[in-house]
């Protein structure tokens, strides 16, 4: 295995210590690992790399020699026409011809073949990054939908109890019909949100199955939000051109520059040599000939120069595209870093303040209403706010996990951990 391919196995090496031993729940790490091992996209990129490696040894070699068989000076009129023996100048010729492209062209052809391998390796890195990221996002989306549904189901008994208590209060004259309808409406809305999340979870499971197959039917592990990057975040910004999403573009630019050198090498003459044996009638001596041919690129202004100009223009276009991609990717990395850092701080605020406050307010409002000292509308609003806060927390968990996976894969798809 080449060093480049060893680098590309980062996930199996980097994630294996973290893979859950529990076979019942599917963790984010295990989902990514299965996707990288099983998806056709990775297999296709590996096959492309193997094809480039298989073709490389033939690059820069001399062309195959050519067998020459001919008849020279065959008469076509007079009494000797079409006779192979009566005219002393008629010869049956057999020989070998070998072309010799200029050395610089052959060297560049070998270099170009190596760059094809580099491009294929870069594309494999990018494919693995994209597959890992897509599988991670599919897992996170499914986990967010299911955790959101679970939290709503936890709230359902409390809302149903509130609706039951309101109906009892209506029967005893302590509540109005509007109060009873409001409480029942809260239960109905909660049921609708649960049903929507049932649908969302099913859709997300189907998307996850695209990457992990039947493993998508397993229960999902908790959403990871406490993972560390394992490297300074600033190192990501310092190494943007080395990131997997940009790797094919950088490699293709190097190959394009070699194409320019190859086009320029066409202005140098190629040459060929032919050694032949001429057989004549027994009355005459057989002969041996050695012939050299040299290409004369006299008309470079109309032949080689336009090709060179085209290749140079392609290099400029790819350089501009590289610069644009680096700017865009740098901005994306900065944005995701801000989302990851800020999201972790917000999660702590939710855990320490917002979730306990929403729960306490809801409990106090419901207790106060049950004791006849509070307003039903306040109790319903408090219950609704607690539900919304729970869902916001789960969505934020998903956002932090997505940001972490993006930043993690950027680093560890480009270097060994």
Protein Blocks (a to p, Z undefined) as FASTA:
>chain_A
ZZklmmmmmmmmmmmmmpcfblkbccfklmmmmmmmmpmklmmmmmmmmmmmmmmmmgop
acddddddddehiafedjkgoiaklpmkbccddddddddddfklmmmmmmmmmmmmmmmm
mmmmmmmmmmmmmmmmmmmmmmmmmmmmmmmmmmmmmmmmmmmmmmmmmmnopacfklmm
mmmmmmmmmmmmmmmmmmmmmmmmmmmmmmnommlmpccddddfkbcehiafklmmmmmm
mpmklmmmmmmmmmmmmmmmmmmmmmpccdddddddddddfkbccdddddddddddfklm
lmmmmmmmmmmmmmmmmmmmmmmmmmmmmmmmmmmmmmmmmmmmmmmmmmmmmmmmmmmm
mmmmmmmmmnopacfklmmmmmmmmmmmmmmmmmmmmmmmmmmmmmmmmmmmmbcZZ
